[in-house]
Amino acid sequence: MCYAIPGKVISLDAKLVYLDYFGKTRKAANPGRILLSIGEYVYAQGGIIVDTIRKEEAEQILKFWKRRFTELKKKDRDLTKNLWKEKQTNRISRKEIINFLSFEKKEEITNICKMANKLRLKNISNASCVHGIIEFSNYCINDCAYCGIRKSNAKIYRYRMTIEEISSLAEYAVKKLNFRALVLQSGEDFYYSDDDLLSLVRSIRDKCGVLLFMSIGERSFECYKKLFNAGAYGALIRFETSNEFLYSKLRPGKKFSDRINLIKKLKEFGFVVATGFLIGLPDQTIENIANDILLMRSLKPDMVSFGPLIPHPETPLASVKKISPEELLKTIATIRIAIPQSHIAVTTAMETIIENGKRHCLMAGANSIMISLTPSEYKNKYELYPNKFGDNLSTKENIVQSLKLLYELGRAPTDLVS
Ligand code: 5AD
């Protein structure tokens, strides 16, 4: 299993490193100032160099992948052939987005999903980033109306992993399971001081080369900058909804502008940013979702992370009706059409509401997947919503099934666009 393809350094300038991948050149940043020379091999994730790799090992991996890439791409093209006629869709308007989101007939929805999949192939080929996620604490100071780990839910068992536990698990995920991108997620939990998080990032980065996404909610920008400088180059932070009124109702005491400003600053600073929103919120209209998509497009995320609300019985939204699989697939397809070059993650909530969710979402325009690495004793306690997909699946089973599916669909488990 391999979640990153080695690139060969072909030139360097003050800002960027130019890498060769099977004859194609890609640029990467080197914020960690890893010492590099021409001809050396590196791992880059999300456009950021995270590690070097020995020449012999790199050449062996590349030899394997060269053949594999050709086979996978052929499979992907075959599966995408004869799909619905593609429209000229660059930067579709709000009106067109609303039109797509209003589709209700089965045939219309099937057609936009096919069109989205074709656009996915055209714009980002068969690249499918595989991210591992470690949910390290379910304590949270917030009381979000949608979230099962909100502070006033007295019924869930709270847990926190120690810095050592998280760090060893991350090391295992990189060295033994070959992950090259990991999300470290928790409720907004200030039990971990900024310095604790810094030492966590340093300890992981001292041991291994990996793109770390922090998904820890709102911390100061100063804290995020320190985390970046320690080696966590990614941030996963959703804006949840673009509707300020809805936002303040759902997230008591929190300000929409604080969230958006933080996301913008992180992006500007150079973070690899994953962001998105929730669909299926009470009182959310199609126009609201169109605005969510437009806001997301304007934020230029490196990864789209959105998902359906799954009502949790211990929250004020307990009785909200869950959205249908068709509504979800239609939204994925619309996002792909609105932002053709985006990386769209199949999130766990998507897999929870659709059977064989990974497959359906990947065939509707999504291209990346997340695999939970949270230890089994904690997994079902990280209960943002009930019956989370994967809670009964071991990490290894999840990896095996996910890779099998990617290969079946002709997708390469790497963020390489070639
Ligand atoms: N259903 C689906 N997603 C949820 N999240 C929180 N609660 C729920 C729920 N009940 C999402 C939020 C948050 C992410 C970590 O989980 O969008 O940003």
Residues whose N, C-alpha, C, O or C-beta is under 5 A from the ligand:
A	BS01	5AD	Y146 C147 G148 R238 L278 P308 L309 I310 P311 H312 A349 L384 Y385
